[in-house]
């Protein structure tokens, strides 16, 4: 234990020296083009060194780190495993865009704070000590041990792969985003650079190496989150304790909102977006005709620009617009529907973002509609909390962390440490969101387009969906409605938005990278273990040595990582969307059968099998049926009529979990009576 403390102290000292040295180098004139790659490669090399040091071929070490991790360090590792890209990058962004309560389409950032932290209370009280006492290796092990037979374990393993894969895709997407920003390379190349760091940490040493790299990564995450928010709070309010002072700025935000709501220039911007939304709506009435007309218009435009010797940039822009036109009716419907909803949303006051005042409530009919939207928002808020709490209690990569502790009592203490380390960051997220929002209102809004800072153009080149500023009304002045900031960008752009040294930007990016890498490590190990240990070896009945099992798990991990990188390169969804979906899958697939199996002796194998299938099935159906391809195929009508009580698709566990509980209870009662009747009939026979 003393040796571990000494190594940890040396790491803290080395990290502090590294940050101080880079800060001094920037002050001395080191180019930003060097600082970014330094903050990418040096931390990854540190994690890789720990991964190589922790390499092992022993199955006990590879799967559960020898069951000898001290509770405080396992608490750090679990917090890092938990502090995924969603928490580090998107949580403050969700609070910024959705407010505390949110809207009917956005459940609200505060629900993430309450749901995630509340989930750890369930883990500490009901799950972690009980699972640790069973001396298992994976979560599907529990379902086979408790219920017997092959199907509970098979279903649990498949569900573990499903929820973990969607989660790991979100992490690798974040890795590509950060790596491309730090080095300037393409997004896809950034994914491969970060993927190398993931594999070095997890490939060689399994849980043993992952645990100690996650301890190191948590320290990086903590510093990267607290330093910018403390710096901003000190700049604005004279105190680095942002949590204690940021509420003073909420009144200023409300005043700025009132000013923006009465600004004629903002009304002009909203009108332009409204007209754009109406154009897309008219196209959707007859898609084939509109598609052909738009294609002909762009062809004519390119032709006219060429024969008139127009500027090359104009010709290229028109050509890109023509090339980006949808190629078929289904694609056009999906793209134009999304564009219509986005433009209509941005046509709302303050770009559709929540506000402290409710304008136009005196107009007849608007108050009633606002009440309906408020009810839907409240339902989604509660549903999100429900899914996150139960999803936390069912995530396989999180529960597996408590197998690494020496005793059940140590598991309970480790959960307490985890909650402490998580709260250190979560209490600062609302402060960061408020400070950034005020900073945008005071520095960007009202500035001239020809005087925008260079970092805006740099982020726009990385991903235009994360940041775009367009002079919609043509006045040359930036309006609030003309700024589009993605939730995944708020944290990464905070240092540049606040005018902090670039070394802080590098540190924030390194923290986001650490958050994504730490979670990706645990997820990849969970997927490979489920595929190899819980499916292939058990189902095939292979008789292999523990060393061969570890080697097979390592190569499976490599294949899964490459597959996740390929999916992440598509950039199909935001990080929070993917993460919320994985929580719903984990909650509906695992939690009912796991809790009833732990605390109700009457739960039977048949009940568990049918309950897991029913809960998971209803969850997947609600998610898939509400995707754009499914609606295009005619599965559902146009939104929002297909939503059940207005609940968003990613929150489908609010239906899946109750269904799973009822099915397990009903089938268990039925099968117990049949089993008891059969036994009684057998006993009566002579």
N, C-alpha and C positions, 0 to 999 in steps of 0.2 A: 504493500500500500504506500509506504514512504517513497519507494522508487517511482511509483506512478505520479505522486504529487510533485516530485522533483522534475520529472519529464514534462509534466503539464506546466510548471512554472517556467521552465526553459523555453517552452513553446510560446507562452505569453510574452516573455522578454524578447524573443526573436521576432515575433509579429509586431510588437511595438517599435522595435528598431527598424524593421523593414518599412513600416508606414512613415516613421519619422525621416528615414533616409530619402524616400521618394519625395516627401514633402519638401525637404531641403533642396533636393535636386531640381524640383519645379521652380522653387524660388530662385535658384541659381541659373535658370534658363533652359532646363531640359524641356524638349518639345513634347507637346501632347501626343504626337504620333508615337512616341516611345513609352509614355506613361500608361496608355491603354494596354498595349501588349504585355508590359511588365506586370500589371495587375491581373492579367489573364494567366500568364505562364508561371509566374513564381508561386502563387497559391496552389495551382494545379500540381506543380512539381512537389510542393510540400505534402499535398494529399497523396501523391503517387509514392513518395518516399515512405509514408506511413503504411500505405497499402503493400509495398514490397516488404517492409519490415514485418508486417502481420501475415505474410503468406503462410499457407498451411495446406497439408493434404490429409490431415486428421479429420474424420467426419464430425466428431464432437465439437472440435474447434470451428470447422467450416460452417456448420448449421446453427450452433447456439453459443459460440465463443467460449466453450468449455464450462458454461454456467458459473462463471466466477467474476462477472463485471460488478464493481462496487455500485451501490444505488445512485450516488450522486453523479457519477460519470455516465451511467445508463440513462439517468434523467436528462443530461445534456445531449446524449446521442439521440434519445427519443424526441427531444425538442427539435433537434436539427432535422431528424427524419420527418417530423411533423411540419416544421417550418418550410414547407415546399415553396415553389415559385408562386403558388396562389397566395400564400400568406405574405411572403416578402414583397412580391411585385404588385399583386392585384388587390390586396385587402385595402390599402389606403386609397387605391384608385376606385374601388367600389364605394367607399365612403364619400369620396369626392364627387362621383357621378350620381350616386343613388341617394345620398344623404343617409341619415340614421334609419328612417322608416321606409324609404323607397317609394316605388309606384307599383301599379298593377303589373307592369312588365318587368320591373326590377325590384326584387323583394327587400332590398335594403342592406347596406353594409354592416350595420350593427348586429344583424342576425348571424353573421359569420363569427363575430366575436363571442356572442353568447352561446351559439351552438357548438362551436369547436371547444371552448373551455368547459362547457357543461358536459361534453362527451367524456372528458377525462375523469369527471366525478363518477360517472357510470363505470368506467374502466377500473377505477380504484376500489369502488365499493363492491362491485358485482362480478368482475371478470378476471382481472389480472392475477390476484392471489390464487384463485381457484384453478386457473389454467396452469400456473407455474407448479402447483402441487402435483400435477399429473405427469411431470417430466416428459413432455412431448417435444417434437421438433417443428412441426408445422400446424397450422390451424385445422386443415382437413384431418390430421391425426385425431383430433378431439372427436370429430363426428363418427369416425370408425370405432374409436374406443367406447364412446357413449352408446351408440345405436347399433353397432355391429353391421356386418354385411358390407357389400361393396358400393351400393348406390349412394348412401350418405356422403362417403368420402369422394366419390367421383363428382357428384354435383357440387360439393364444396370446393374441390380443386378447380373445376371449370369456372365457377363463380369467382374464385380468387384470381384466376388468369384474366377474366373479363374486366373486373373492376380495377385490377392493378395495371392492366395494359392501357386503359384510357387515362389513368392517372400518370403513368410514366411518359405517355405521349406529350402531355402538358408540360412535364418537366424538361423533356428534350427540346420542345419548342422554345422554352425560356432559355435554355442553354444556347441555342442557335441565335436567338435575339440578342443576348448579352455578348456573346463572342463576336458576332458581326459588328456590334457597336464598338467594342474595344479595339478590334484589329482592323476594321474597315473592309473585311472580306465579305463575300456574298453570304446570305443567310444559310444556304445549304452547306457551304464550307464551314461556317461557324458551328453548325450542328455536328459535323464530323470532328472538329477540334475539341469541342466539349465532350463528345462521346468517348474520345480517347481517355479523358480524365475519369469518366464514369467507370470504364472497363478496368483501368489500372487499379482503381480503389476496390472494386468488387470481385474482379475475375480471379485474382491470385489467392486471396485470403478469406473470402466469404464473410460470414458474420463477424469473425474476429477482426479482420482488417476494416470492415465497414464501421464497426463500433468506434474504433479509435479515430478514423478519419472524420466521423460525424461529430465527435467531441471537438476536434480541431475546427471543423466547419461551423459549429455553433458559435464559437468565439468570434469568428469572422462575421457571421450573420449579425450577432449582437452589436458589434462595433459599427458595422455598415448601416444599421438601422438607427441607432441612437445618436451617432455623431451628427448627421445632417439635420435631424429634427431638433436636437439640442442647439446646434449652431443657429438655425433659423429662429428658434425661440429667443436665443440670446440677442440676435440682431434686432428683432422686432420688439421684444418685451423686456430685455435686460436680465433675463433669467434663463439658464440652460435647462431647467426642469420644465420641459414642455407640458407635461401632463398637468402640472399645477397651475399654469398660467394661460394656456391656449383658449380657455373659455372667454377671456377678455376680448378676443377677436370676433366672437360670434355676432356680437352686436354690430360691428363694422361691416361684416358680410351682409347682414340683413339690410343695412342702409344702402350698400352698393346695389343690392338686388332691387330695392325700390327705385333707385336712380335708373337702372337698366330697364326696368319695366315701363318707365315713362319716356324712354329715349326714342325719338322718331327714327333715328338711324337703325336701331334694333328692330323697329317695326318694319322697316324696308327690307331688312334681311329675312325676317320671318315671312314676308309676303313673297319674296323670291323662292324660298324653299316650298311654300305652299303651292306656287305655280308649278314648280318642278314635280312635286308629288302628283298634281293633277295631270300633268303630261304623262307620267308613268301609268297612272290609273286609266287614262284614255287608251294607251297602247295595249293594256291588258284586256280591253274589251274585244279586240280582234288582233290577236298576236301575229298570225301569218302576214296579214296586210301591213301592220305597223312595222314588222321586221323588214319586210321587203322595201317599204318606203324609206325607212331609216338607212338601209344599206345603199339604196340608190342616191339618197341625199348626200351621204358621205363620199360616195364615188364621184359625184358631180363636184363636190367641194374640192377634193384632191385634184381633179382635172383642172378646175378653174385656177387653183393656186399655182399649178405647174405652168399653165400657159401664160399666166400673168407675171411670171418670174417673182413670185412672192418669196419672202424670207424662208430659208431652208428649215428653220425651227417650226414655222407654221405648217409647212408641208409634212414634216415628220410627225407633228402632233396630230394632224388630221389622219395621217396613215395609221398611227397607233390607235386612234379612236375607231377607225374602220376595222382594224385587225381584232380589237377587243369586243366587237359586236358579237352577240350570241350567234352560234352556228345553227341552232335548232330551236324548235318551239318550246321544248321542255326547259332548256337552259335559259331561254329568254323569259319564260314565266317566273322561274326561280329568281333570276337576277333583278328583273323589273319589279317583282313583288317586294323584294328586300329593299330596293332603292326607293320605292314608293313609301314604305313604312318609315324608312330613315328620314326622308325629306319631310314627311308629315310630322314626325317627332321633332325635328329641328325647327319646324314652323311654329311650335308651341313657345310660349314665353320662357325666356332663359334657355332656349334650345331644348326644352323638355325636361331639364334637370329640376329636382325638387327645390323648393324655395320656402322661405319663412313666411311669406304672405300668400294668400290665395286670391289672385286677381279675377275680376269679372264674375264673382260669385253672385252678384245681384241680377245678372241677366237671366230671364226666365228659362228654365230647363237646365241651365249649367250647374246650378247648385245640386239638383237631383243626380245629374251625371257624375258630379264630383263625389257625391256620397257613395255611389256605386263603385267608383274607382277606389275610393278609400277602403271600402269593405273588401274588395278583391286584393288590394295591397296588404291589408291586415292578414288575410288568409294565407297569402304567399309568404309573408314574414314568419308566421307561426309554422308553416309547412317547412320552410327552409331551416329553421331552428330544429325542428323535429328530425329532419333528414340528416343534418350535420351531427347532432348528438348521437343518434343511433348508428350513423355511419362511422363515427369515430370509434364506437364500441365494437364495430365489426370489421374494421380494416385489417386484413391479414398481416400486412407488413408492420403495422403498429403493434399488434398483439404479440407477434413473434419476438419483439424486442424484450418482452418480459420473461421469455424462456431463458435468457442469458444470465439471470440473477441466481444467486446461490440458494435462496429460500423464498417461500411465499411471503414472509414478513418483509424481506428485502424488496420484493415486487411492489408491495403496498407503499413502502417508503420511496421507491423509485418513481411511482406515479405522482406522489406529492412533489418531488423535485422537478419532475417534468412540468407539472402545472405551474410551479414557481418560475421556471425558465421561460415558459410560453407567455405568461402574464407580463414579464418584463418588456416584451415587445408589443404585445397586444394592447396594452394601455397607452402606448405611444402612437398607435395607428390613427385614432381619431384626431389627435393633435396635429399630426403631419398633414392629414387631409384638409383640415381647416386652414392651416398656415399656407399650404400650397394654393388653395382656392383664393385666399385673400391676395397672395402674391400675383396670381394671374390677373385678378381684377385691377390691381394697382400698377402692374408693369407692362402687361401685354395689351390689355384693353385700352384703346385710345392711342396706341402708338401707330407710327406710319409703316406701311408695308415695305418701303424701301430702307427701313432702318431696323428690320427684324434681326435678332442675333443669329449667328452662324449655326448654333446648335440645332435650331429648328430645321434648317435645310438638311443637316446631317441625319437627324432622326427620320425625316420624311423619306430620305433615300433608303433607309433600312427597311421601313414598312410604312406605306402611306396610310394604312388603316389605323396606325397608332397615333399619328399626328398629321393634321392637315390644317392649313390656314388659307382660306380662299377669300379674295375680295369680291364678295357676292354682290354687293350693291354698287361697286365701282367707285367709292369715294376715296380710296387710298388709305383709309383709317381702319384699324382692326376693331371689329365689334365682337362682343361676347358670343353671339350666335355664329360667327364665322370661324371660331376656334373649335377644333375637334381633337380632344385628347382621349386616347384609349386608356382603359383602366390599367393595362399592363405597363404603361409608360410613366405614370405619375411618380412612382418611387424612383425610377432610374433618372428621370429628368429633374428631380428636385434640386440637386446641387447646382446645376446650370441655371435653373430658373431663379434660384436665390443668389446667384453670383458668387458661389463658393469656389475655392480653388479646385482645379481639375483633379487634384489628387483625391478629393472627396468623391468626385464622380467615379474615379477608378475604384475607390473603396466600396462604393455602393454597388457598382457592377460586380465586383468580386464577391460581395455578400449575396447578391442575387444568384450568382453562379454557384456559390457554396450551398445555398438553399435548394437549388434545382439538383445539384449533384448528390447531395446527401439523401434526398428523397428518392431519386432515381436509383441509387445504389440498393436501397432496401427493397424497392419495388421489383427490380430486375431479379434479385435473389429470390424473392417470393414467387415470381412467375416461374423461374427455372426449377425451383424446388417442387412447385405444384405439378409441373409437366413431367419431371423426372421421377421424383420420389413418390408423389401421390397418384400419378396416372400410369406412366410407362412401366416402372418397376413393379408396382403392385398388380396392375392389370395383366402384364405379361408373365408375371411370376418369375422374373429373372433372378438368378442366383449370382450376384456379383459381390466383390469385396467392397468394403467401405471406401477404399482409395479409388476404385473404378467408378463408384457412384459419385464421388466428388468430381472426378474428371468429366464425367458425362454432364453433371450439373453446370460445370464451367463452360463447356462448349454450347450447351443450350442457352445459357445466359448471353453468350456472344450473339447467337442467332436472334434472340428476342430483342436485344439492343439494336441490331441493324434493322429489324422490322419496324420497331418503334420510331427509329430515325427516319425511315422512309415515309411513314404516315405523318410524322411531325412536319416534314418538309412541304406538305401540301398547304399548311397554315389554314385549316378549315374552320377552326373555332378558337375562341378566346380561352385563356387558361382557366378562369373560374367556371366556365360552362363545362369543360371536360372534367374538372375536379368535382363539381356538384353532381354530375352524372355518376361518377364512380362511387360517391358516398351513398347515393340512392341504391345502387346495385348491391353494395356491401351490406347496407342496413336490411334490405328485404331478403337477401339470400342467407345471411348468417345469424342475425340477432334473434329472431323468434326461436329457431331451433336450438341455438346455443343457450339462451337464457332458460328456456323451458327444460332443456336437457340438464342444466346445472341445478335447477331448483324445483323441478317437478318429476318425481319418479314415474309418473304415469305416462310420460311421453314415450311413444313407441317408434320403431324404425319406420314403419309404414307412414305414421303421422309426420315424421321428420321429412321423409322423401317427398310426400305430396305437398306438405307445407312449404318446403323450400322451392319446389317447382312452381307452385301457385303464386307465391310472393314474388319470385324472380320473374315469372312469366307476365304477370300483370304490370310490373314495373317496366320491363323491356317493351311490352306492347305500347304502353302509354308514351314512352320515349320515341320509339321508332315511328309510330303512327302519326306523330306530330312533327316529323322532319319534313323538309321541303320535298325531297324525292317521293316520300310516301303520299303527300298531298297531291303532288303532280300525277302520281299513278292512280289517283282517285280513292285512296284509302279514307281520306277525311275531307270535310268541306273546308272552305276558307276560314282562316282564323278570324275572331276568337271563338267561334261557335263550337269548335271541336274540343275545347278545354273543359274538363270536368270541374265545375265550381270555380273556374278561372285559375286553377293551379297550373303553374308552369311545368313543362315536360320534364325538366331535370329534377323536379321534386316528386317524382312518381312514387318514391318510397312511402309517402303518406298514404297511398293506397295499398302498396305491396306488403308493408309490415302488418297492418291489421288483418289482411287476407291470410297471410302466412300463419299468424297466431290462431285464427279461427279454424283454419284447415288442420293444423297440427292438433289442436284440442279435439276437434270433431272426429278426425280419423283415428286418433289415439284412443279415444273413448270407445269407438266402434270396434277397433281391432282388439282392444283389451277384452271386451265382452265376448267377442267371437272366440278369442284364445281361451278365455276362462270357460266358456260353454263347451268347447272342444275337449278341454282337459277334464271337465266334469263328466262328459259323456264317456270318455275313455276310462275314467275311474269306475263308472257304473257297470261297465262291461265285465262279464265273468272271466 
